[in-house]
Structure formats: structure tokens, C-alpha cells
Amino acid sequence: MKTRFIVVALALPFAVASAFAQDNNTVRISGFGTGALTFADTDQAEFARSNQSSGVKKDPRTGVDSNLGLQADYTVNSWLSVTGQGLVRKDGEDSFGAELSWAFVKAKLSDNLSIRVGRMAMPAFMISEYRNVGYANTFLRPPQELYSQMPLNNIDGADITWQQQYADTTVTATAAYGRSEFKTSGGPTAKSRDQYALNLTAEHGPFIVRVGRSGTKLSSESAQLDAAVITFNNTAAAFNIPQVADMGNLLNTKDRKYTFTSAGLSMDWNNIVVLTEYAKRTMPDSFLGSAKSFYVMGGYRFGKFLPYYTRAKVMSKGVTNTIPGTCPAGSPFVCAPTLAALSGLMNTLTTAIDGTSQTTDSIGVRWDFMTSAALKVQIDRIKPQGNGQFINVQPGFKGPVTVGAVAIDFVF
């Protein structure tokens, strides 16, 4: 059944495009993929990409960094086209699964203006359109510290793009609106509504500068947190302590406001390759708090070889616990231990969020050994604060951790 689903999902791009094609028309087929082997030097935690429910420990595994994508493009006429893309990878489940990552119709309204309707990539990063195409990127994988802060890969809705040439500079502005859903790491499906993205990009020769703002309202299911909210609210009402209700509201998982502000710069000049991004993620009405993250990648091209170094960091900040340490005068005896228990829970959550901070130093090399294929080797030295971005952490885990990977990226 799983194999059948993967085959069907990969075939969907062809079906989407072919539905618009006439008997004498052709569909342009392309694809990409990565075959990778990843390993770590610890058995007390697993290294994984964002939203993956399982990762890798000491035993090498293929699932963390491997994927396969197929894309179909059909040009209806000079102003209308259809695109579909299917992707197989490990995501929210502990196995390879397939998804329809793109499925949209694009209309070119003028030389400067176009719109797309359907499912598109969420334009939150410098490399949003090709973040899953390893061959299009220098590093083996996008830095987890920054790319894990925006869990939305796609947007189901519409976007509009305006592009204008000013002398030798091309300016592009994009606005998108819609909704989406995604499988959380080892958890339920999260849903996003009122999802939006605003981007402004300027390209001048080998330089690209981008700024963007995106956001949404996120909802997910959690019986444990729902029960905790009830407990906080009942305690607040019983002892007349509104701060407890305020803290309880932060545990609510319905329609939580989520914003992501980012900026980036890339350069490919005289064999020097530079890519950097900075982002700030905020959830003002959630215990998940906020995070600031960045990475800087630099490399130099020697013929077919491109060695590079990346420094990435995420600084997470949980919410401030405002539950008072004492009960109002005349409160029953049970008030004090109840407050202590609820305050302890909030402190534990805050410590856990703060503990997702980490720093990674990576060295790697890319070898373009043949047309449309590249071999990459990358070593990461990860220094987590607490558990960092690792998953399935066992008691006694402590960094730093070394992660290694060898991958072949290809396009066709």
C-alpha cells in the first residue's frame, strides 16, 4: 500500500500537467534527487531534519538527507502554464512518504506581472523554490538552525509576482496568501490558516539581496496540553489568580499567531561563493516563545571542486513565567502546592524551549564530477544548549555531537 501511494504521488505531476495538454502537445519532464548516507557519533539522541520523526545515530542511515522529485511543466500558450511536482522523502513519519509538493497554474498578465494559483513553495527563504534540490545548493543540507524555524513548506492559495528592471538591477516583489497543513515530528497534523508571505528581492550581477515577512495562524491537536489549559483555568478561577489563566492560555494550541521575518544575501563572484540569512521567529501567544537564527556560508571554487565552511546558530527564548509564588490571603491550603506544580510545569517548558538553542560549524566539499551530478561530503560539529535540535533524546545526552554525511545530488 505504501509503495502504491508513492507511485501515485509521483505520477500526479504528470496527471496535473497532462490534464491541460492536447493530443499534439508535449509535457516537459524533469527531476532531481539525492542519495545520501548520514551518521552521528552518539546513540543518546538522533540528528534529523525539521519535521522528521526519526533521525540518525551511530549507525549510518539513508533517510535523513535522501529524496527524489519529479516535475512536469506544460505551456498552454504564451501566457498560461501548468506545473506539478511530486516529492518522496522522510518527513513526519518513520518511513519514506510521497507528497504533491507543487501543483499550480501560472498566468503571465504582462511582461512584469504574473499570478499563480494552486500549491506552491512557501517563499520564506533565499532558496525556498529549490530547498529540496540538493544539486542547486552548495551545502549538503540547508542549516537546521534557521530552516527549522519555519515548518511550512508549501502554501495552498495564490501568489502575485511583479518584476521590474532598473538599469542592471532586477527588482522582484511577491505576495502570497493561502493555507496549508503538515505532519509534525512524531505528532499530529498541524493546520495553518491566513498564511501569507511578502518578499522583496534585488539582483545585481552576482549579488542577490532579499527581505521577507511571512506568518500564519497555527493549530494542532494535543490532548495533554488541552487538559493542562483546563487545569490552569480552573485553578485561576478557584483561587482568583488571573496570572495562572494567562499562563494557561499560552498552552492553547488553536490559532496561535506565528510570524517569520528574514533577510538574506548571496554572491557568486570570481569563484567566491557566499550565502547568508538571518531570521526572527515569534509566537507571542504561545509557550514556544521566539527565536533568532542565522547562518553564513562561504566557499571558493577550484575547477570542479568547491570547499566550503558554514557557521549557523539559533537562539531560542521561552516565555517568562508570571505565576506568583504565593497565594492570596485566605486561600485554602491546597492553593500553594497547586501553584508550585503549575509553576514547575511552566519552568520546565521554558527550559526545554531555551534548550533548543544550538550552534553548528560545518565543513564540506562539493565535486561536480559529471554533468548534472555532484558528490558532496560534509562534517558538522553541533553544540546544543540542552537538547538543541536533536530528537528522541535519551537521559544523559550532552553535546557536542559530530554528524557526517556523503551524498550524490543529481538532476535530469
C-alpha positions in Angstrom: 0.0 0.0 0.0 2.8 2.4 0.9 4.6 1.7 -2.4 1.4 2.2 -4.3 0.9 5.6 -2.6 4.4 6.7 -3.5 4.0 5.7 -7.2 0.6 7.6 -7.4 2.1 10.7 -5.8 5.0 10.8 -8.2 2.6 10.3 -11.1 0.4 13.2 -10.0 2.6 15.9 -11.6 2.2 14.3 -15.0 -1.6 14.0 -14.5 -1.9 17.6 -13.5 0.0 18.9 -16.5 -1.4 16.3 -18.9 -5.0 17.3 -18.0 -4.3 20.6 -19.8 -2.5 19.2 -22.7 -4.0 18.5 -26.2 -3.1 15.5 -28.3 -0.4 17.3 -30.2 1.1 19.0 -27.2 4.1 17.7 -25.1 4.9 17.9 -21.4 8.4 18.8 -20.3 9.6 16.3 -17.7 12.4 17.0 -15.3 13.6 15.6 -11.9 16.0 15.8 -9.1 17.3 13.6 -6.3 19.8 13.0 -3.5 21.2 9.7 -2.4 22.9 10.2 1.0 24.3 8.3 3.9 24.3 10.1 7.2 25.7 9.2 10.6 26.5 10.7 14.0 28.8 9.9 16.9 26.2 9.5 19.6 23.5 6.9 20.4 21.8 9.1 23.0 20.0 11.3 20.5 19.0 11.4 16.9 20.0 14.0 14.3 17.1 14.8 11.9 15.8 17.4 9.6 12.9 19.6 10.5 9.6 17.7 11.0 11.3 14.3 10.7 10.1 11.8 13.4 13.3 9.8 13.4 16.9 10.6 12.5 20.3 9.0 12.7 22.6 7.9 15.5 25.9 6.0 15.1 24.5 3.5 12.6 24.5 5.2 9.1 21.1 5.7 7.6 19.9 6.9 4.2 16.7 8.6 5.3 17.8 11.9 6.7 19.2 13.5 3.6 17.8 11.4 0.7 14.9 12.4 -1.6 13.6 12.1 -5.1 11.5 14.6 -7.0 9.7 14.6 -10.4 8.3 17.7 -12.1 6.1 18.2 -15.1 5.7 21.6 -16.9 3.2 22.2 -19.6 3.0 25.5 -21.6 -0.6 26.1 -22.7 0.2 29.2 -24.6 2.3 32.3 -24.4 0.8 33.5 -21.1 -0.5 30.3 -19.4 1.4 27.3 -18.0 0.8 24.4 -15.6 3.3 22.9 -13.2 3.2 19.8 -10.9 5.9 18.4 -8.7 6.0 15.1 -6.6 8.5 14.5 -3.9 9.5 11.4 -2.0 11.4 11.8 1.3 11.2 11.1 5.0 9.1 13.7 6.8 6.6 13.3 9.7 6.6 9.5 9.6 9.3 7.0 10.2 9.4 5.9 6.6 9.7 7.4 3.1 6.5 9.0 2.0 5.3 10.9 -1.1 3.7 14.3 -1.4 2.4 16.6 -4.1 4.7 19.5 -3.3 3.7 21.7 -6.2 0.5 21.9 -8.3 -0.3 25.3 -9.8 -1.4 27.2 -12.8 0.6 30.3 -13.7 -0.8 33.2 -15.8 1.6 35.9 -17.2 -0.6 39.0 -17.2 2.1 41.3 -18.6 5.9 41.4 -19.1 6.2 42.5 -15.4 3.2 40.8 -13.7 2.2 37.2 -13.1 0.0 35.2 -10.8 -0.1 31.6 -9.7 -3.0 29.6 -8.2 -2.7 26.2 -6.5 0.1 24.7 -4.3 3.4 26.5 -4.3 6.6 26.6 -2.2 6.2 28.8 0.8 8.5 31.7 -0.1 10.1 32.2 3.3 13.8 31.8 2.5 16.5 32.7 -0.1 16.3 29.1 -1.5 12.6 28.4 -1.0 12.0 27.4 -4.6 14.8 24.8 -4.6 15.5 24.0 -1.0 14.8 20.3 -1.7 17.0 20.2 -4.8 20.4 19.4 -3.4 22.2 19.9 -6.8 21.1 23.6 -6.8 22.7 24.3 -3.4 26.4 24.4 -2.3 25.9 22.8 1.1 24.6 19.2 1.6 21.6 20.4 3.5 20.1 23.8 4.5 21.2 24.8 8.0 18.8 23.3 10.5 19.2 26.2 12.9 17.4 28.6 10.6 15.3 26.3 8.3 13.6 24.5 11.2 12.1 27.8 12.4 9.6 27.9 9.5 7.8 24.5 9.4 5.6 25.4 6.5 7.0 24.0 3.2 4.0 24.9 0.9 1.1 27.2 0.6 -2.3 26.3 -1.0 -3.7 29.5 -2.4 -2.4 32.2 -4.8 0.6 34.5 -5.2 1.3 37.5 -7.4 4.8 38.5 -8.6 5.9 41.8 -10.0 9.3 42.2 -11.6 11.0 45.4 -12.9 14.4 46.1 -14.5 16.2 49.2 -13.3 19.4 49.6 -15.3 21.5 46.5 -14.3 19.3 45.6 -11.3 16.3 43.4 -11.3 13.7 44.0 -8.6 11.1 41.3 -7.8 8.2 41.6 -5.3 6.0 38.7 -4.4 2.9 38.4 -2.2 1.2 35.1 -1.3 -1.9 34.1 0.7 -3.5 30.8 1.5 -3.3 27.9 3.9 -1.6 24.5 4.4 -1.1 21.6 6.7 1.9 19.5 7.7 2.8 16.4 9.7 4.6 17.4 12.9 7.6 15.4 14.1 6.1 12.3 15.7 2.8 14.1 16.3 -0.5 15.1 14.8 -1.1 17.1 11.6 -0.8 20.8 12.2 -3.0 23.2 10.2 -2.3 26.7 9.0 -4.8 29.4 8.0 -4.5 33.0 7.0 -1.0 32.1 5.8 0.8 34.9 4.0 4.3 35.8 2.7 5.7 39.1 1.4 9.1 39.2 -0.4 11.3 41.8 -2.0 14.4 40.8 -3.9 17.0 42.8 -5.8 19.5 41.1 -8.1 22.6 42.9 -9.5 25.1 40.8 -11.4 26.5 38.2 -9.0 24.7 39.7 -5.9 21.2 38.9 -4.7 19.6 40.7 -1.6 16.2 39.5 -0.2 14.0 40.6 2.7 10.7 38.9 3.6 7.9 38.6 6.1 5.6 35.7 6.5 3.1 34.5 9.0 0.1 32.4 9.8 -2.3 31.1 12.5 -1.3 27.6 13.5 -3.5 24.9 15.1 -2.7 21.4 16.2 -4.2 18.7 18.4 -2.7 17.9 21.8 -4.9 16.2 24.5 -2.2 16.7 27.1 -2.0 20.5 26.5 -5.8 20.8 26.3 -6.1 19.1 29.7 -3.4 21.4 31.1 -5.3 24.5 29.8 -8.4 23.4 31.7 -6.4 22.8 34.9 -4.8 26.3 34.6 -8.2 27.9 34.0 -9.9 26.1 36.9 -7.1 27.0 39.2 -7.2 30.6 38.2 -11.0 30.7 38.9 -10.8 28.8 42.2 -8.1 31.0 43.8 -8.8 34.2 41.9 -5.3 34.4 40.3 -5.6 35.7 36.7 -1.9 35.2 36.0 -2.5 31.5 36.1 -5.1 31.8 33.4 -2.7 33.9 31.3 -0.1 31.2 31.5 -2.7 28.5 30.7 -3.6 30.4 27.5 0.0 30.1 26.3 -0.6 26.3 26.2 -3.5 26.6 23.9 -2.7 25.1 20.5 -5.5 26.6 18.5 -5.0 29.6 16.1 -1.6 30.6 17.5 -0.1 33.6 15.8 3.2 32.8 14.0 5.5 35.4 12.3 8.8 34.9 10.5 10.9 37.8 9.4 14.0 37.2 7.4 16.7 38.7 5.3 19.4 37.2 3.1 22.4 37.9 0.8 24.0 35.7 -1.8 27.1 36.2 -4.0 28.8 34.1 -6.7 31.7 36.2 -8.0 35.2 35.3 -9.3 34.8 31.7 -7.9 33.9 33.1 -4.4 30.5 31.8 -3.2 28.7 33.4 -0.2 25.2 32.8 1.2 23.9 34.2 4.4 20.4 34.5 6.0 19.1 36.0 9.3 15.6 35.3 10.7 13.4 36.0 13.7 10.5 33.8 14.6 7.8 34.9 17.1 4.8 33.2 18.6 3.6 35.9 21.1 0.6 33.9 22.4 2.3 30.5 22.7 4.7 28.9 25.2 7.0 28.3 22.2 8.2 31.9 22.5 10.6 33.3 20.0 13.9 32.5 18.3 16.6 34.3 16.4 18.8 32.4 13.9 21.4 33.0 11.2 24.0 31.2 9.1 26.9 32.3 7.0 28.3 30.0 4.3 31.5 30.8 2.3 33.4 28.8 -0.3 35.8 29.0 -3.2 35.6 27.1 -6.5 38.7 25.3 -7.7 37.6 24.0 -11.0 35.1 21.2 -10.3 35.8 21.3 -6.6 34.1 23.8 -4.1 35.2 23.5 -0.5 33.0 25.5 1.9 32.5 26.4 5.6 29.2 27.2 7.3 28.5 28.7 10.7 24.9 28.5 11.9 23.2 29.4 15.2 19.8 29.6 16.7 19.0 31.4 20.0 15.6 30.3 21.4 13.7 32.1 24.2 10.8 30.6 26.1 8.1 32.7 27.7 8.5 34.4 31.1 6.7 32.6 33.9 4.4 35.1 35.7 2.7 32.6 38.1 3.0 34.2 41.6 5.0 32.4 44.2 2.4 33.0 46.9 -1.4 32.6 47.2 -3.8 35.4 48.0 -4.6 35.9 51.7 -7.2 33.5 53.0 -6.6 30.9 50.3 -7.1 27.2 51.2 -4.0 25.1 52.0 -4.2 23.3 48.6 -3.5 26.6 46.8 0.2 26.7 47.5 1.2 23.2 46.2 -1.1 23.7 43.2 0.7 26.9 42.3 4.0 25.3 42.8 3.1 22.4 40.5 1.8 24.7 37.7 4.8 27.0 38.0 7.1 24.0 37.8 5.4 22.9 34.6 5.9 26.3 33.0 9.5 26.4 34.1 10.1 23.0 32.6 8.6 24.1 29.3 10.6 27.3 29.3 13.8 25.4 30.0 13.0 23.0 27.2 12.4 25.8 24.7 15.6 27.6 25.7 17.4 24.3 25.3 16.6 24.1 21.6 19.4 26.7 21.0 22.5 25.4 19.3 25.5 26.3 17.2 26.9 24.3 14.3 30.2 24.6 12.4 30.3 22.7 9.1 33.0 22.0 6.6 32.3 20.3 3.3 33.3 20.0 -0.3 31.3 19.7 -3.5 32.7 17.9 -6.5 30.9 18.3 -9.8 32.2 15.0 -11.2 29.9 14.9 -14.2 27.2 16.9 -15.9 24.1 17.2 -13.8 25.6 15.3 -10.8 27.7 16.3 -7.8 29.3 14.4 -4.9 29.3 16.1 -1.5 30.9 15.3 1.8 30.0 17.4 4.9 31.0 17.2 8.6 29.0 19.1 11.2 30.1 19.9 14.7 27.0 20.7 16.7 27.0 22.3 20.1 23.5 22.1 21.6 22.3 24.1 24.6 20.3 21.3 26.3 18.8 19.0 23.6 19.3 21.5 20.8 17.5 20.5 17.6 18.0 16.8 18.3 15.1 14.4 18.7 14.3 11.2 20.6 16.8 12.3 23.2 17.8 9.9 26.0 18.8 10.7 29.6 22.4 11.8 29.9 22.7 13.3 26.5 25.2 16.0 26.2 26.9 17.7 23.2 28.9 18.5 21.2 27.9 16.0 18.5 29.6 15.3 15.2 27.4 14.5 12.2 28.8 13.3 8.9 27.2 12.8 5.5 28.1 11.7 2.0 25.7 12.5 -0.8 25.3 12.4 -4.6 22.9 15.1 -5.9 21.6 14.9 -9.4 19.1 16.5 -11.8 17.7 15.2 -15.1 
